[in-house]
Structure formats: structure tokens, C-alpha cells
Amino acid sequence: SHPLLESRQPDTQRPEQELTGSWGHGPRSTLVRAKTMAPPPPPLAASTPLLHGEFGSYPARGPRFALTLTSQALHIQRLRPKPEARPRGGLVPLAEVSGCCTLRSRSPSDSAAYFCIYTYPRGRRGSRRRTTRTFRTDGAATYEENRAEAQRWATALTCLLRGLPLPGDGEITPDLLPRPPRLLLLVNPFGGRGLAWQWCKNYVLPMISEAGLSFNLIQTERQNHARELVQGLSLSEWDGIVTVSGDGLLHEVLNGLLDRPDWEEAVKMPVGILPCGSGNALAGAVNQRGGFEPALGLELLLNCSLLLCRGGGHPLDLLSVTLASGSRCFSFLSVAWGFVSDVDIQSERFRALGSARFTLGTVLGLATLHTYRGRLSYLPATVEPASPTPAHSLPRAKSELTLTPDPAPPMAHSPLHRSVSDLPLPLPQPALASPGSPEPLPILSLNGGGPELAGDWGGAGDVPLSPDPLLSSPPGSPKAGLHSPVAEGAPVIPPSSGLPTPTPDAQVAASTCGLPDHLLPPLGTPLPPDWVTLEGDFVLLLAISPSHLGADLVAAPHARFDDGLVHLCWVRSGISRAALLRLFLAMERGSQFSLGCPQLGYAAARAFRLEPLTPRGVLTVDGEQVEYGPLQAQMHPGLGTLLTGPPGCPGREP
């Protein structure tokens, strides 16, 4: 067996009264961890200098720089050979930094220490690329003094990245850093046209290692595999569960947590999503909250990975959905009927196209547009949702009879249950290991014993650098042991890894969670008088929790992860194909409610009931098809916890 890491939660920040945690230490109980978050430290002005110093470069014959660290950025000014009138790359926003490390030269005569940061800036074409910036700390006569200064900078930067408070007395040492957070990564190797596994190896694992996050990685093998895994997970050994796939895998994880006997504590386990699927709606909402511009594909993955590296748990509303048979499941995304669910399910045969499947499915759906008769009833929200911007004019209820918007503005299959340390992976960073190994991942992970240097930061023949062992292993961490890849064969799980034993394929039953739906009468019985009922012919009906229906589709621009509301949107019959197409095109900007479409309706609700009166149709929950028939649902505010990273400035790229 091997030592297990404790889950620890540091002081947290709650900008604008939002409950936001950060990576660090806390109580072993995730429920207690969510409730005992300390008040935030006093905010620092974005321009307040925290550290300032002069550094050389690697190699030593390069220029010299003055570095200034603030709470938002690292400012770099060249001093020699001559100051730059217009510095290039002189501002490194912390939103673009994944992590940092300290290094030492392998030459025994070099008394300097080195400070290296990993960044992902946007290139001229708008895409992110990984770069490293390495600075030489040589202001003192001895290596020990230079190392202490390099560690002071690396520790301060890491604290800022993780939301940890810095001491006011200026004593910044590696002792401030907690043990690395331990994540369970669940990867669907077939997600995103089969690119999920490649993207995970090439981008996700290197970045989270640079951030100093410890992890164990498992590839899912079948539908509901993730659900089975989390049902038997020893939660005290993990700080978060992150899915590397589309929205479907996270749906399995959340329902698996709620199926556990200890669901009240289990559901507070922070969950995250790194988008590698065809449907990446939640990741689109996380990306928007982080302040990034709308993105798709690899760009969206890199943005969300940067946010994950920063840590930060945010309350997540979950919708309890009861189906006609009486079975129940939980939704974090949407319930759809009509055009949206038709496109979602009928486009499954185009899954090899990735997100383009929805574009093709929409075109085909418009060509064979159907209407569905049904009855929608809902319990109106007692509080108004957050006001959208003027461009997102929110339609309001006109009466209890009608609601209309204001006229206003193929991969090779990998063995089951293998962790990344068990697989002979050609990773860019061989130092990657799983937390099932005798030592947790070092806080600062390096490529081949030294940083990858950009062309203008290194040269042929330079003395290579090696990791600084003191900062690479936080206080209290055991020493590392080497791992040999196991032979291809039966799945191997470390006995104390916190993972359940593999089980044969089995049909996973509906949720057995004991959480009561106190707002819902039994399905099929009359509704209370304070409910609103609409009946008619619909083209589509969508009940959505977050803002995004897809990575580039903003269905409810004013929605928040924890607003306690289910946002009901519908389109009645009588709309032309051209008008419906305009609605979806406007949804890319979240401006569909400003088109003045008379068939488009909206209501904010706490619970709803949908009764299809058409004998045939398709219903989906989080993009997965469910049994057709009456259903009802109730929102449970803040039931889960979502890893979102720190909030950004909406509409502005950091």
C-alpha cells in the first residue's frame, strides 16, 4: 500500500457573493469542505506590486530583465542590453499561466537558480501555444540564497494561481503551498471523433502537471462505466472528479454520486469537465464565466484546462427529472423535446463529424420540420432572474394563459482501469505519474528534467537545467519510486487507489437517491393552483439550467450555475423554417430574444411538468434519450459543486 493524500481546502474567495473554493487542503468530508470555506483575504488592487526583482536569462549571455508580480499579471521589462521602447511579451496575464517551477543548473560551478513559468498565450492567428519563460536568479553569491529567491517567486505565483492568500509580512516560503490536489480523470477515448485520448495525452496531462495537480487517469470502456466507478469510489482520497469527454460522461458521474448511500456528502465532491466530445455545452458556459471569448475544439479545451489548473469550486444546480415509469435521474444541463431532441438523437449517426454533426442534423431537421402537441405546466420563479444585458432582452410572462417574448430588442481500445502510470504512454512529459504511485506528483513537473525553451530563450550547447528538489516535493511528501509499464493484460488497480473493483457489464438502474422533490405532486395528479399551464402545438421545448446549449449556442444568456432556476424556452407552431434558422443563428450570440419572434416563449421556473399529447416523439435529458411520455422535474439549487476556475470579465479576454 502507499500513503494517501489528505484533502485540504484553503481559504477561498467569493467575488460578488459567489461561493468559490480553490485548490488546497481542507476537511476530508466534501460536505464539510463545502460548508467551512473561510472568508476571503482583503482584495489586492490589480496593479499593486507584490514582488519586484532583477533577473538574468537562460542562457546567461542573454538579456537581463526586471520582473514585477501583481495579483493579475507578471510584468517583464528588458533592462540590458538596452530597454525596449515597446516591449514584446512584456505582460503575462496569470489567466494564461498554467504553472511554474524552480530549476538548477547541472553544472556544479553555476551558483544561479532558475525560475520558469509555463504560459499559453494566443498567437497571431488567435490559437494558444505553449511557451516557457525561464529567468536566472543570480543576485546572491551562493546557490542557496539564489534558490531561496527563486522559490519565493515560484511560491508567490503558485499561491496567486490557486487562490491561496499571501502573508502580509512578506515571508513567502514553499511551506505556504499545500499538498497537490488529487484528481480522478475519466476519459472517454472515443469522444470528439476519437481525438479525446490524443488530446488528453498531448495537452491536458502536460498542463495539469505543470500546475502541480496530482492525478489518476482511467479510460471508460462502455456506457454507464463512469457511473459504476463513482458509486464505489473512496471519496476521501480525491479532491475532484474531472471528465475528459462530452457532456454525457459528466451526466454519468453526477448520477453515480447521487446513487450512493452517502449521496448527501458524495454529491458535494467537486466535478469538472474538459471538453473532448461533440456536445460541450457545460464547457461553453465555464469558458464564458472564465472571461474567455467563445471557442470550439482544441481552443475550448485549452481554455477550460487553464481554468481547471486554477481550481475553484462553484455551486451547481441539479434538476431532478421523474419519468413516466416513475424512474428518476438528475440533469445538470437540459431536458429537450421536439426539434432540439430530434436533432440530437438523429445526428448520432454523424458522430464521426464531431460538433459538425449538429449543423448537419439541424439542416436535415429543418427540411422535415415537425410539430408536437403537448401541455407544459410550471411553477414560476418567485424571484426574477438576473437581468440580461440590453442585447439579451428577456421575454416576460404576459398572463397565465400565454407567454410570449417582448417585441424588443475509430481508436484502438485501451485496457480497462489503467492509470496513466500503468500505460507506456509517449507523453511529452515523462515525469507524469498517477497518485496511485508511492509519491504524489511533484508540484512542479518538468520535461525531461528541464524546461522546454522557446527559440529565443535557449540555445545549442547550453548547460541543461534540472528540477530544484526542495520545491518539487512539498513538505510532508514521501520520496518517489520509479514505475515500469505493465504488460498488456488484465486490468490492474493499486489496492489502495480508492477505485472500485471492475465489475461485468450491467444495466444501471434509475437513480435511487433519497432526495425528496417537495415541489412536485405525483405524476398524473392535479397540480397546485399557483402553477401556470400552456397547451398547444410546439416545434420545440427546452428546459435548460446553464446558459449554453452547445459550446457556441447560448440558449439562456442570463442563466448562472447557481441561480436556482430552470429556464424554459419554447417555440410554438406557425414559425417558418427561415425564422427558426434565424433563431439558432442568433443563439450563437445569445441574442435570439431580441428578434421579436412571436412564436418564441420563455419563463423562469422552479419546477415543471411536460405532458406530450403526440403519440410519438423523442425526449432527451442532458442529450441522452429517455423513455417517451409525461415527465416532471424540480430544480435543487446548489446541490452539486462544479470546478470552474476563477470568474473572469464577461465579454473580455484576459
N, C-alpha and C positions, 0 to 999 in steps of 0.2 A: 504494500500500500504506500501511499505518498501523502504528504501533508496537504490539507485542504485550505483553500484561501477563505478568509472571513469576508463577508460582505460588509462594507463600511460605507456610510453616506456622509459626505462632508456638509458644511454649511451650504445653503442653497440661495438662489436669487429668485425673487418673484417680481419681475418687471411688470408694471401695470396690474398688480394683484394676481398675477398668474402663478400657479404652483409649479415651480421649475426646479428640479434637482440637478445635481451634477455628479460626474464620476468621482468615486472615492469610497470611504469607509462609512459604515452605518450598522444598525442592528441587523442581526441575521434574519429576522422576520421582515418580509417585504411589506406586510401590512403596517407594522410598527415603523418601518423605514419611511413609508409614505406619510405617516402622521407626525413624525418627530423631526421634521425638517426645521433647522434653525433659521432665525431671521437673517436676512442678507446683511453683509457688511455695508458701510456707507458707500454710496456710489462715487466713483472717481470720474473726474472730467476726462473726456476722451483725449485731450491734449496734455494732461498732467504727466510730466516725465517721471517714470518710476525708476529707471536705471539709465545711466549715461556713461560711455567709456570709449576709449580708442582701441582699435583692433588692427592687426595686420591681416593678411590674406594667405590663402594656401594656393600656390607655393609662396614661400617667404619673400621672393623677389617681386611679388605683385604689389598693388597699391595698398594704402592704408586708409582706414575708414573711421568715422565717428558714428557710433550706434546710439540711438535713443529709443527706449522701450516705453510705450504708453499702454493704456488698457485696451486700445483698439488696433495698434499697428507697431511695427518695427521700422524706425526711420533710419536710413542709411545715407551718409554723406561722405563722398570721397575727399580725403584730405591731401594725399600726395599720390602721384607726382604733382598734380595741381587740382584744386577744387573744380568740380563741374558746374558750369553755369546752369545747365538744365539736366539734373541727374536722371539717368535712366534706371528704372527699377529701384529708385531710392525709397519707395514706400511699399512695405509689405504688410497688407492688412492681415490681421490674425484670422479672419474668415477664410483666408487662402492657405493657412498653415495647418499641416496635419500633425506635426510633432517636431521634436528637436533632440539633440544628443550632444555629449561631450566626447572628444577624441584625444588621443595622444599619438605622437609620432613613434614609429618603430625604431627610429634612430636614437640610441641612448644619449647622444650628445645634444639632442634638442630639448631645451628646457621649457618650450612653449606648450600650452594646452590649446585645444581647438574646440570651437563652438559651432555646431552645424544645425541648420534648420531645413526642414522639408516643406516645400511650398508647391501649390498647384495653381499658378496664375493663368489667366486667359491669354491665349496667343492672339496674333493679329486676326486670325480667322474666327475668333470667339471661342475656340475649344481650349480646354485645360490641358496643360502638360506638366509633368513632374519635373521640378528643378531642385537643386540643393544649393544652399549658400553656406560656405564654410569660412569662418573667421579665426584668426590666430590671436590667442591671448598670450602676450609676451611682455607685459608691463613690469613683471617682477623678475628677480634674478633666479628664483628656483622654480622647478616644475610644480611643487606642492602649492606654492602661492598662486601660480597661474591656473592650476587646476581648480582651486577654490573659487577663483573669479569666474572661470568658465562655467562651473557648476552653479554659481549664483545666478548667472544669466539663464542657464537652461532650466533651473528650478522656477525662477520667476515666470518665464514664458510658459512652462507647463502648467503652473497654477492659473495663469490667465486663461489658457486654452480650456482647462477643465472647470473653470468657475470656482476655484478654491481661493479663499481670502489670503492676501499677503499680509505679513505682520507689519505693524506701524513703526516698529523700532528699527527696521531696515535689516534685521538679521535674517537673511534668506539662505537656508541650507537645504540639502536634499532630504533632511528629516521632515520637512513640511509635506512631502509627497506621500500619499497613501500607497498601499499595495495596488498593483494593477487591477482594474475591474476585470471580472471574468465573464466572458460572453459565450453563449452557445449559439453557433451559427448553423442554421439549417438551410441547405442549398438544394433546390430542385434542379438537377443537372439538365433537364430538358426545357427549362424556361427560356424565354426570349430566343426562339429559333435555335435552341441548343447552345446558345452562347453563354448561358448563366455560369457554367462551371469555368469556362475560359476567362470570363470577366472577373470572376471571383479570385482565381489564381493570379491574374495579371494586374489587377487593380485593387480589389478590396483587401486582400490579405496583406500586401505590402503597406497599404495606407494605415490600416489599424495597428500594424506592428510598429510603424513609425510613431504612432500616437501612444504606444506603450500599453495597449489593451491586450490582455491575455484571452485566449480563445480556444475553443474546441469546435471542430467542424464536422458535420455529418451530412452526407448526401441522402436525401429521401429517395425511396425506391418505388413507392406506389401511392395511390390516393389514400388519404387518412393516415399515412405513416407518421407524419408530424404530430397528429392528434394523439396517436398511441404513445409516442415518445414522451410528450409533456405530461401525460396522465401519470406516468411512473417516475417522473423526474424528482430528484432530491433538490428542491428549490433553494435550500440554504447554501448550496455550493455555487450558485450562479448569481450574477448581478444583472443579467438581462438575457433575453432570447431574441435573436435577430434572424429574420428570414431573408434569404437572398433569392428572390423569385418575384412572381407577380403577387396580386392581392389574395389569390386563393390559398397560398400556404399560410399566410397570417390568419386567415379565417379558421384554418385547422388548429393553429396554435391556441388562439383565444378560446375556441370551443373546447379544446382539450383541457385547458386550465380550469374552465368552468365545470367540467365533468368530474373533477377531483373531489374527494370527500372534504378536503380543506379548501374549497373553492373561494371562500371569502378572503383568505390570505393569498391563495395562488393567483387570483386574477390581478393582484397588485404587482405581480412580477413585471418589471418594465419590458416591453416588447418593442422591437424596431423593425424597419423594413428597408432593404436595399434593393432597388428596382432592377430586376433582370427578367421580367415577364412581358407579356403582350399587354396586360392591363395593369397600369401602375398609378391608379387613382390616388391612393393614400400618399404615395411618394410625391405626387404632384402637389398635394396640399402641404406636405412637410417642406418641400422645396420653396413654396410660396411663403410659408411662415418664416423660413430662414432668411428671407430677403433676397433670394436669388431670382434672376429672370426665368421665365418659363423655359423648360428644357425637356429634351427627349433622349432616349437611348443612353449612350455612354455618358453624355454630359450630365444627365439627370442622376445617374449612378454616382458619379464623382461628387456632385453637389451633396447628395444625401450621405455619402461616406464621410465627407468633411464634417457635416453636422453630427454624425454619429461619433466621430472622434472627439468632439467637444463634450459629449454627454449631455444630460439634462432630460429629466422625465416630466411629462406633462399629462394631466388628467385626460382620459379618453372616454367619451360617452359610448355606451354599447346599447344596441337595440335588441330587445328580447322579442323574437318572432315565433308566434304559435301558429302551426299549420292546421289544415282541415282534419288531419288524423289525430290531432292533439299533441304531436311531437313538437319539440321546441329547439330552436337554435339561436345563436347570438350573432348579430351583424355589427360590424364597425363601419360599413360603407353604405350599402343601399339595398333596397327592395325595389324590383322593377317588374312592370307588366306592360305588354304592348310592344311598341316599336323598339324600345331600348333592349328589352329582354329577347325579342325576336332576333335582333342583330347580333346580340352577344352569343346566343346559342347557335344560330345558323352559320355564323362566321367561324365556328370551331373547325370546320373542315379546311379553313385557310390559315390555320395556326402557324404554319411554316413561314408565313409572311410577317410574323411579329405584329407590331401595332398597326401595320397597314391592313390587317385583316378587318379591322373595324371600319376603315374607309371603304373597302370593297363591300363589306356587309351593309353599310349604310346606303350605298348606291343601289344594291340589289333590293334592299328593303323599301326604298323609295319607289322602285319600279313596281312593286307588288304591295302597295300600302294597304293595310287593313285597319278596320275599326273594331272596337270591342265594347260591348255593353256591360256596364258594371255599376256598382254602388260603392262610393267612398265615404266613410264616416271618420271624423277625427275629433279629438279633444283639443280645442285651441290652446295655444300657449297663454299663460297668464301674464307673461311679460313680453314686451316687444323684443325681437331680435336686434342685435347691434345694427345701427343704421349703416347701410352701404354708402359708398361714395356716390356723388350725383350721377355718374355714368352707370351705376348699378341700381337704378330706381326700383324700389321694391314694391311689387303689387300688393295691395291691401284688400282685405275682405270688404265687399260691398253690403252683403247681407248674409243671413244664414241660408239663403237659397242658392246664390250664385257667387262665385269668387272669380273675378277677372282682374288682370293687371291694369294699373292706371295707364292711359294712353300718354305716356311720358317718355320723357326721355327713356439529322439523327446522330446523336453522340454515343460513344461506347459506354455501356452501362458499368458503373463502378460498384465495387463491393459495398454491401450494406454496413452501416455503422462504423465506417472507417473515419478516424480523426485525421487531421492533416499531418500529424506527426507519424501516422501509421502508413502513409502513402508515399511512394517515391516520386514526389512532385518536382518538376523542373521549375521551381519558383524563382522569381528574380531575387529573392532574399532567402538564402539557405538557412538563415538563423531562425526562421519561423518554427514555432513548436506549439503544441497544444497544451492546455492547462492540465491534461492528464499526465504530463511528464513530471519527473521529480522536482523540476524548478518551474515556477511560472515564467511567462515571457518576460525578458528584461524590459524595463521601462523604455529603454532606447535601443531599438533594433537597427542593425547596420547591414549593409550589403557587402557580403564577402569580407567583413572585418573593417570596412572603411566606407565612406560615403561615395555615392556616385557624384562625380564632379562635372559640372557643365563645362563646356569647352573653354570659357573664359575664366574659369576658376581653378583649373588644374593643368598639368602638362606632363608630357612623357618624361620619365626619369625621376619624378618627384618621389621623395620618401613616402611610402604608404602610411596611412593612419590606422590605428586600432582603437577599439572602444575603451573608454575610461571605465574600469571595473567598478569603481565606487558608485557612480551614478547609474550604471547599467543594472545594478542589483540593489533595490531599495532595502532599507533596514528591515531585518527580520526574514529576508528571503533566503531559502536554502540554496545550496550550490547546485549547479547544473550537472546533468549527466547526458551523455550522447545517446542518440537513438539510431537504431538501424531499421530500415524499412522492412516490414514483414512481408513474407511471401504471399502471393495471391492465393487466397483460400477462404476458409470460414471467417466470418466477421469476428473481430477482436475488440473487446471493450475493457479498458482498465477496470479492475474490480471496485475501485473507489471513485470512479469518474462521475458519479451522480447520474448515470444514464441507466435506463431500464434494460432488462434483457430482451433481445429480439423475440418477437412473437410471430406466429404464422399470420398470413392474411386473414383478416376478419372484417365483417361488416360492423362499422362503428354505429352504435345506436344514437338516437337523438339525445340532446343534452339532458342530463339528469340533475342539473343544478337546482338547488333548493331556493333560489331567489324568487320571491313572490312578485307577480305582476299586479300590484294593488289597484291600478287604474283600469284594468280590463275585466269586464264581466265574462263569464264563459262564452266561448264562441258559439253563435247561434241563438243567444238570448238577447232580449232588447237592451239597447244602450241607454245610459243616463240622459236626462233632458239637456244637459249642458254640452252635448256633442252636436256637431254640425254634419249633415248628411247631404251628399250630392249624388244624383243618379243620372246616367245618360250614356252617350256613346263617346268613347275615348280613343284617341290614337295612341297615347302612352300615359302611364302614370309612374312617377319616380318618387320614392321616399329615400332621401339621402341624408347622411349625418355630417360628413366633412364637406368642404367646399367643392372638391373635384370629383367628377365622374370618370375622368381619364387624366392622364398626365397633362394633356393640353385641352381639357374640357372642364370649364368652371361652371358647374350647374347651380351652385348656391354661393355666390361670391362673398356674401356676408357671414357665412357659417364659420364656426370655430369648433375645435376639437372638443371643447368642454362647455358649449352653450346650453346643454341640456335639452336641445330641440331636435326634432326630426323635421326636415324641410321637405314639404310635399309640393311637387311640381307636376302639372298635368297639361295635356293638350287635348282639347275636345275635337270631335269630328267636325268636318267642314273646312279644315285647313288645307290649302293646296300643297302640292309637293314642293313647289318653289318656296313657299313661305316656311315650310318645315325645314328645308335645307338652309334657309337664311337663319333660322333659329340656331341650328347646330353650328353654323359658321360663326355666328355672334357669340356662341358659348365658348369659343376659343379665347375670347377676351372677357367673358363674363358679363356681356352687355345685352343678353337676349331679352331682359325685362324692359329695356329701353326702346324696343322696337314697336311697342304698342300693338302687339298681336292680340286680337280679341279672343282667340282660342286658348291662349296660354294662361294658366292659373297658378297661384301659389298660396300656400298657407304654412305657418309655423305651428307645430303641434307637439304635444307631449305623448300622444298615443293615437293610433288609427286602426281602422278595420277596412279591409278590402274584400268585397264580395263580387267576384266575376259572375256575370249573368250570361256570358257566352260559353257554350259547352266546351270549346277547345281553345287552348292558348298556352302561353309559356310564362312561368313565374321564376324569377331568379332572386337569390339572396347572396350578396357580395359576388355576383357574377356566376354563381353556381345554380343550376336548375334544381328546383324543388317541386314537390307534388302540386298539381294544379287544383285550385279550389279556394274557398274562403280562407283568409288568414287575418291575424291581427297582431299588433306589435306595440310595445311600450318602451320609451326611452329611459335608460337608467344612467343618470348623469355621473360622469367621472368614475365609472365603475372600474375601468382599466387604467393603465399607465403606458404612455407612448413615448419612446425615445425620439425627441425632435431636435435636440441641439438648442442653442440659444436663439431667441427671436431676433429677426433682422428688421431692416427698414423696408416695409412693403413697397414694392414697385421700384426699389433701387438696389442695384447690385453692389454688394460690399466691396 
